[in-house]
Amino acid sequence: MKKQSISQSRKFKYGSVAVLFTAAVIAAIVVLNVVATALTQKFSLYVDMTSEDLYSISEACDTMIDDLVADHADDVVPLHYEILFCAPFDTLENTQTTKMIYNFARKLEAAYPDLISVDYIDIITYPTLAEQYTTTTAATVKTTDVIVRSTNTDGFRKYSQEAFFVTAESDGSIFAFNGELKFVSAFLQLAGEYNPVAVFLSGHGEANASAMQVLYDAAGFEVMILDLQKGNDELAPGELPEYAKVLIINNPLFDYIGANEDGLVNEIAVIDDFLEIKDDGTSGNLMVFMNADSAGKLPELETYLLEWGIQFGEATLKDNASSSSVDGQTIIATLATEGLGASLHKTLRELPSVPLTIVKNACPIYQVFTDRDGRHVSSVLTTTKSAEAYPSDGEGDPVRGQFDLMTVVQEMRYVNNEECVSYVLACGSADFGNSTYMAQRQYGNSDILFSAMNAFGKDNVPINIKFKVLDDIGLSISTEQANGWTIAIVAIVPIAMLIWGTYVYIRRKHL
């Protein structure tokens, strides 16, 4: 009777211990889960297994930020940025887009805690907090806006949610995340390293250049559309913005106005003065996109370009040896390998698989000279040697040969013993910068324009930071990795529990 009582007492004792142990383990798991979740959110402790590394900081982004920090290591006031969201953090989880921006901002904060901090302002509860981030009386701050502020200068950049993504021009749908480039561009601008304006000239029936404008905006340029005859609220007719770095002319239907007695702005003189290298070493740059529809019909502009060694041919190019279309007019460009022009796509050519650069509906560009008066002309993109140029008027036989599709001219002079340059880039296609080729990663068009921006801006431009396509946000892991995770989840945990259970059983059996 006594033995039975002792046995029951032991069962009760160890049974109680087992229940308490089980409850303790469950409680510990819950607490560990809460702590791990909190730490993950605070320090962005995520493992990114998406094919595009959507939630990771790229090597190019890291390099740009590291260089920025190094450039300002000796500043009296340390460089520091505050990324401000205009709504409480918990509301940012409501949509995939705001969540993606927020998570990446936290990634930056975790990687660079001394340089970057993330916070929010509740503009719904405290609307006056938004007033300091409006640049005009008509401007407003939305709850989806993101503000990047330099805490040592109080300068800021305000971006809409849409600015962090790339959208398809066809239907406006979001297909890529561009947050890395947008944040890094803001950091560079606020550090005073990069504050350029890209001016798209208008008033002559220019073709739509929205895709190129998006590209310039993504690279950190302020984009302005300007009619030189009219000016705008801040600029008088014929005046250009102070920080203008490049003028873009995209396939005008009507000529630019030169010297005249009608009181109109001499637009050619404005462009020429902008490109001139000044005594302080400053100068501007020019991009001209034109196809056979305009070539030969703009005497003032084309005569001026002759001074830079550039002539747009009055012909349509076909290159059946290197084309992605039956008619031979969608030309897969040949990348120059020598000279200044080759430097614009050197990085592109060194890739294991070089993306195609497409030049569609092109006219030839002729080099009037190679070197003259400090101006050096160089091929950037060409056709193959078997291309044919068909005269626009339909008269005469096609001319066979290798033609320039894109040409760059560099003017150089020395100011105070320092080398100063200005550039003119000419492309024989108004379709070179359209959304089809700008937004898709398999084409090299945007890379070449980014490189040109780097040269034209004469500043630190984040040209190597690419957007991340959202088409496939599923996990992208190898079979080996998948097997590893399977073993970890399915086998290791049960084995650990089995070992622990065996240990407990043996201890209990010998008591």
C-alpha atoms as one frame of an Amber mdcrd trajectory, in Angstrom:
protein
   0.000   0.000   0.000   2.831   2.292   0.903   4.721   1.390  -2.286   1.638
   2.147  -4.388   1.256   5.480  -2.614   4.917   6.306  -3.267   4.538   5.272
  -6.916   1.480   7.461  -7.353   3.280  10.286  -5.610   6.186   9.964  -8.020
   3.870   9.867 -11.036   2.104  12.952  -9.780   5.410  14.645  -9.089   6.953
  13.892 -12.471   3.669  14.384 -14.287   3.386  17.829 -12.773   6.965  18.584
 -13.714   6.280  17.434 -17.281   3.197  19.672 -17.518   5.106  22.619 -16.106
   8.029  21.925 -18.419   5.715  21.749 -21.438   4.008  24.982 -20.417   7.393
  26.626 -19.884   8.626  25.504 -23.313   5.474  26.834 -25.011   5.761  30.117
 -23.120   9.446  30.386 -24.049   8.627  29.759 -27.714   5.960  32.483 -27.655
   8.299  34.947 -25.947  11.142  34.037 -28.317   8.843  34.534 -31.302   7.746
  37.974 -30.051  11.349  39.013 -29.350  12.587  37.667 -32.684   9.802  39.470
 -34.549  10.589  42.730 -32.777  14.318  42.387 -33.462  13.662  41.448 -37.083
  11.539  44.539 -37.627  13.944  46.806 -35.752  17.152  45.600 -37.370  15.747
  44.265 -40.691  16.958  40.730 -40.001  15.458  39.219 -43.139  16.904  36.616
 -45.492  16.276  37.796 -49.061  15.726  34.821 -51.374  13.904  36.672 -54.188
  15.449  36.446 -57.647  15.927  40.224 -57.818  17.133  40.673 -54.208  14.211
  43.035 -53.699  14.810  43.417 -49.998  18.612  43.655 -50.038  21.085  46.506
 -50.473  23.026  45.994 -53.699  26.799  46.195 -53.919  26.509  49.265 -56.181
  24.353  51.042 -53.582  26.792  50.134 -50.809  29.707  51.446 -52.855  28.016
  54.783 -53.560  27.157  55.340 -49.893  30.628  54.294 -48.754  32.188  56.755
 -51.213  29.844  59.496 -50.005  30.815  58.875 -46.386  34.504  58.880 -47.303
  34.170  62.158 -49.231  32.701  63.864 -46.152  34.796  62.182 -43.456  36.486
  65.497 -42.590  33.312  67.593 -42.403  33.005  69.606 -39.184  29.345  68.631
 -38.914  28.931  64.884 -39.571  26.786  63.908 -42.518  23.428  62.500 -41.425
  20.107  61.819 -43.140  16.650  61.298 -41.741  14.125  59.330 -43.781  10.684
  60.504 -42.720   7.436  58.733 -43.498   4.271  60.809 -43.313   2.211  58.194
 -41.514   2.770  55.974 -38.428   4.873  52.885 -39.052   2.036  50.429 -38.397
  -0.003  51.906 -41.266   2.883  51.403 -43.702   2.239  47.662 -43.579  -1.192
  48.145 -45.154  -0.008  48.148 -48.777   2.756  46.255 -50.524   4.245  49.416
 -52.040   4.590  51.440 -48.821   5.802  48.338 -47.005   8.533  47.803 -49.587
   9.783  51.406 -49.299   9.665  51.265 -45.501  11.467  47.922 -45.268  14.240
  49.130 -47.548  14.621  52.349 -45.541  15.023  50.240 -42.403  17.629  48.154
 -44.234  19.609  51.321 -44.930  19.267  52.407 -41.304  20.525  49.040 -40.056
  23.489  49.078 -42.463  24.438  52.713 -41.770  23.180  53.607 -38.275  25.525
  56.594 -37.940  24.483  58.021 -41.299  20.776  57.200 -41.640  17.816  57.168
 -39.269  14.162  56.395 -39.989  11.240  58.166 -38.331   7.716  59.328 -39.094
   5.566  62.405 -38.725   1.848  62.029 -38.166   0.493  64.712 -40.502  -3.111
  63.660 -39.869  -2.964  64.290 -36.116  -0.477  67.162 -36.418  -0.951  68.721
 -39.896   1.324  71.680 -39.108   4.317  69.326 -39.093   3.995  69.047 -42.875
   4.251  72.792 -43.531   8.046  72.902 -43.398   8.214  70.349 -46.212   6.205
  72.314 -48.775   8.061  74.428 -51.311   5.091  76.467 -52.558   1.769  77.569
 -51.142  -0.013  75.181 -53.489   2.119  72.204 -52.553   0.769  69.557 -50.206
   2.232  66.647 -48.277   0.427  63.313 -48.522   0.473  60.427 -46.075   2.162
  58.288 -48.734   5.002  60.788 -49.282   8.560  60.073 -48.166  10.894  62.873
 -47.080  14.659  62.601 -47.033  16.148  65.318 -44.830  19.735  66.289 -44.172
  19.857  66.949 -40.436  23.045  69.018 -40.653  21.806  71.375 -43.398  18.006
  71.060 -43.008  17.755  70.583 -46.760  15.211  68.013 -47.890  13.736  66.154
 -50.844  10.094  65.087 -50.859   9.044  62.130 -52.994   5.701  60.606 -53.782
   5.262  56.887 -53.310   5.212  56.465 -57.096   8.733  57.941 -57.389  10.196
  54.762 -55.874   8.820  52.553 -58.620   9.094  52.203 -62.377   5.783  52.047
 -64.226   4.934  50.733 -67.665   4.052  53.540 -70.048   1.471  51.334 -71.771
  -0.861  50.813 -68.814   0.743  52.601 -65.855   1.252  49.383 -63.903   4.172
  49.087 -61.476   6.775  46.572 -62.550  10.030  47.526 -60.783  11.301  48.922
 -57.468  13.670  51.877 -57.862  14.146  52.756 -54.206  17.898  52.275 -54.079
  18.603  54.788 -56.808  16.043  57.268 -55.469  17.453  57.258 -51.924  21.093
  57.435 -53.053  20.313  60.288 -55.460  18.688  62.183 -52.588  21.734  61.611
 -50.367  24.075  62.911 -53.090  21.969  65.975 -53.796  21.581  66.900 -50.139
  25.337  66.518 -49.639  25.831  69.185 -52.273  27.529  66.775 -54.630  24.803
  66.630 -57.198  22.143  69.220 -57.951  21.653  69.267 -61.746  18.737  70.234
 -63.973  17.896  68.490 -67.248  16.029  70.869 -69.565  13.823  69.323 -72.255
  13.299  72.044 -74.846   9.813  72.503 -76.268   7.891  74.777 -78.606   8.994
  73.157 -81.878   6.747  70.110 -82.020   9.242  67.955 -80.139   8.347  64.281
 -79.705   7.190  62.964 -76.344  10.212  62.224 -74.146   8.453  61.021 -70.990
  10.549  57.838 -70.659  13.783  59.823 -70.802  12.373  62.326 -68.330  11.644
  59.484 -65.925  15.214  58.229 -66.399  16.700  61.659 -65.664  14.449  62.064
 -62.639  15.462  58.645 -61.342  19.129  59.615 -61.709  18.612  62.652 -59.498
  18.176  65.389 -62.081  15.463  67.970 -61.690  13.512  67.730 -64.934  12.214
  70.896 -66.586  10.276  71.323 -69.832  11.027  74.767 -71.223  10.022  76.843
 -74.227  12.852  79.351 -74.744  10.499  81.840 -76.373   8.116  81.906 -73.413
  10.178  81.081 -70.329   8.155  80.271 -67.208   7.165  81.730 -63.842  10.793
  81.821 -62.706  12.700  82.270 -65.967  12.490  85.053 -68.528  12.341  84.141
 -72.241  15.740  82.897 -73.370  16.913  82.245 -69.800  18.053  78.856 -68.521
  18.003  77.631 -64.895  21.148  78.222 -62.850  21.936  74.543 -62.338  21.111
  73.394 -65.865  23.564  70.681 -66.911  22.083  69.374 -70.126  19.601  70.446
 -72.812  17.630  67.730 -74.602  16.145  68.237 -78.070  13.937  65.327 -79.110
  12.980  65.204 -82.803  11.527  68.707 -83.373   9.213  69.252 -86.317  10.013
  72.955 -86.640  13.329  74.748 -86.683  14.962  76.589 -83.816  15.146  80.343
 -84.287  18.491  81.976 -84.977  19.374  85.640 -85.449  16.268  87.648 -86.375
  14.828  91.158 -86.507  11.434  90.191 -85.137  12.325  90.544 -81.474  12.235
  86.782 -80.918  14.714  84.966 -78.734  17.754  83.785 -80.680  17.487  80.176
 -79.514  20.619  79.053 -81.338  22.612  81.751 -79.516  21.157  80.602 -76.175
  22.212  77.012 -76.878  25.665  78.112 -78.061  26.236  80.262 -74.973  25.117
  77.379 -72.763  27.645  75.009 -74.347  30.515  77.499 -74.238  33.193  76.766
 -71.649  33.286  79.831 -69.412  36.273  81.420 -67.735  35.269  79.808 -64.449
  35.352  76.363 -66.083  31.572  75.827 -66.196  29.740  74.705 -69.318  26.634
  72.925 -70.467  25.899  69.887 -72.618  23.444  68.993 -75.349  21.605  65.865
 -76.475  19.881  65.829 -79.867  17.633  62.988 -81.010  16.432  63.190 -84.592
  15.269  60.781 -87.275  14.730  60.944 -91.022  11.398  62.786 -90.601  13.221
  65.874 -89.323  16.676  65.571 -90.884  17.278  68.189 -93.579  14.267  70.286
 -92.525  15.803  72.292 -89.685  18.450  74.531 -91.326  19.245  76.734 -88.296
  19.717  73.849 -85.868  21.486  71.597 -88.359  23.851  74.360 -89.488  24.794
  74.923 -85.869  25.424  71.192 -85.332  27.779  71.223 -88.343  30.062  73.433
 -86.244  30.285  70.502 -83.835  31.116  68.063 -86.641  27.651  66.469 -86.740
  25.356  66.070 -89.727  22.089  64.128 -89.668  21.653  62.316 -92.996  18.443
  62.622 -94.985  18.002  58.884 -95.255  16.465  55.867 -93.526  18.788  53.115
 -92.387  18.232  49.392 -92.812  20.632  46.785 -91.480  19.374  43.292 -92.233
  22.596  41.793 -90.900  21.840  43.108 -87.397  18.147  43.725 -86.891  15.299
  42.374 -84.821  12.650  43.237 -87.431  11.832  41.906 -90.875  12.201  45.327
 -92.516  15.683  45.786 -91.050  14.819  49.132 -89.423  14.927  47.975 -85.788
  18.702  47.918 -85.672  20.736  46.091 -83.050  23.546  48.603 -82.684  27.218
  47.740 -82.880  29.099  49.170 -79.896  32.214  51.158 -80.770  35.373  49.775
 -79.170  37.720  52.735 -79.531  37.711  56.416 -78.723  35.642  58.617 -76.464
  32.329  57.117 -77.620  33.388  53.639 -76.515  33.789  54.899 -72.936  30.025
  55.448 -72.680  29.392  51.712 -72.774  32.701  50.247 -71.579  31.056  48.753
 -68.481  28.248  47.379 -70.629  30.685  45.676 -73.007  32.507  44.003 -70.124
  29.417  42.132 -68.948  29.389  38.338 -69.508  26.215  38.777 -71.542  26.018
  42.174 -73.229  22.421  43.490 -73.478  21.203  44.587 -76.886  21.100  48.289
 -77.691  18.241  49.032 -80.058  18.117  51.960 -82.470  14.811  52.003 -84.331
  13.726  54.057 -87.367  17.151  55.664 -87.591  18.862  58.046 -89.929  22.647
  58.072 -90.393  24.919  60.547 -88.647  27.909  61.773 -90.620  31.079  63.048
 -88.989  31.953  66.300 -90.755  35.395  66.250 -89.146  37.232  64.254 -86.505
  39.211  66.999 -84.740  38.876  70.747 -85.139  39.235  73.745 -82.827  39.439
  71.587 -79.724  36.399  69.512 -80.698  36.837  65.766 -81.022  34.157  63.644
 -82.731  33.720  59.960 -81.895  31.328  57.119 -82.737  29.231  55.650 -79.924
  26.954  53.269 -81.821  27.156  52.140 -85.430  25.501  49.807 -87.913  27.317
  46.853 -89.438  29.282  47.413 -92.637  26.454  45.965 -94.721  23.806  48.529
 -93.694  22.024  50.561 -96.355  20.887  54.204 -96.292  17.737  54.832 -98.351
  17.284  58.495 -99.406  14.257  60.091 -97.712  13.000  61.560-101.004  12.934
  58.098-102.555  15.226  59.184-105.359  18.487  57.399-106.072  19.869  54.062
-104.992  20.622  53.178-101.376  24.172  53.701-100.141  25.830  50.698 -98.553
  28.309  50.957 -95.675  28.793  51.390 -91.936  27.038  54.412 -90.444  26.997
  56.145 -87.089  23.772  55.729 -85.136  25.005  57.774 -82.181  27.908  60.215
 -82.091  29.482  62.211 -79.287  31.557  65.384 -79.568  33.802  66.632 -76.787
  35.108  70.176 -76.675  38.046  70.692 -74.350  39.929  73.741 -73.177  42.108
  74.537 -70.209  40.980  77.035 -67.620  43.494  77.856 -64.875  45.502  74.813
 -65.948  42.501  72.551 -65.429  40.867  70.499 -68.175  37.284  71.663 -68.835
  34.918  69.976 -71.270  31.473  70.203 -72.797  29.643  67.572 -74.829  27.148
  67.217 -77.636  25.535  63.811 -78.081  23.641  63.142 -81.320  21.418  60.124
 -81.943  19.820  59.307 -85.291  16.641  57.956 -83.704  13.841  59.590 -81.745
  12.824  56.094 -80.575  16.106  55.396 -78.796  14.762  56.690 -75.484  11.196
  55.394 -75.553   9.704  53.341 -72.734  10.122  49.999 -74.507  13.899  50.266
 -74.375  14.333  52.452 -71.306  12.424  50.312 -68.829  13.379  46.780 -69.814
  16.586  45.305 -68.453  17.408  43.267 -71.547  18.261  46.465 -73.454  21.357
  48.621 -73.004  19.758  51.928 -74.046  19.256  53.252 -70.520  22.798  52.254
 -69.473  24.293  54.325 -72.292  22.193  57.371 -71.410  23.094  56.947 -67.722
  26.772  56.965 -68.685  26.221  60.114 -70.705  24.529  61.699 -67.684  27.555
  60.813 -65.617  29.846  62.581 -68.070  27.512  65.522 -68.596  26.726  66.035
 -64.922  30.440  66.116 -64.008  29.330  64.836 -60.629  28.752  61.596 -58.782
  25.792  59.971 -60.554  24.470  56.591 -59.332  24.596  55.042 -62.801  25.342
  51.502 -61.626  22.300  51.156 -59.398  19.589  49.285 -61.271  15.903  48.982
 -60.525  14.578  45.614 -59.368  11.840  44.015 -61.433   8.744  42.900 -59.520
   7.483  40.436 -62.123   8.648  37.508 -60.052   8.757  38.057 -56.308   8.711
  34.344 -55.481  11.602  32.612 -53.774  14.545  31.898 -55.994  16.780  29.254
 -54.357  18.769  26.354 -55.706  17.891  22.703 -55.162  20.818  22.448 -52.760
  19.524  25.410 -50.741  15.989  24.033 -50.776  17.217  20.660 -49.490  19.173
  22.431 -46.763  16.126  24.345 -45.547  14.028  21.169 -45.730  16.509  19.264
 -43.561  16.696  22.149 -41.102  12.927  22.396 -40.721  11.874  18.760 -41.050
  14.783  16.886 -39.494  16.948  18.989 -37.179  14.169  20.259 -34.900  12.517
  16.798 -34.395  15.943  15.196 -33.845  16.787  17.787 -31.232  13.470  17.138
 -29.488  14.062  13.358 -29.692  17.501  13.684 -28.085  16.076  15.842 -25.322
  13.173  13.435 -24.776  15.534  10.460 -24.597  17.673  12.277 -22.060  14.629
  13.074 -19.886  13.360   9.468 -20.179  16.703   7.993 -19.061  16.938  10.391
 -16.134  13.406   9.573 -15.004  13.981   5.821 -15.350  16.931   5.877 -12.971
  15.209   7.945 -10.315
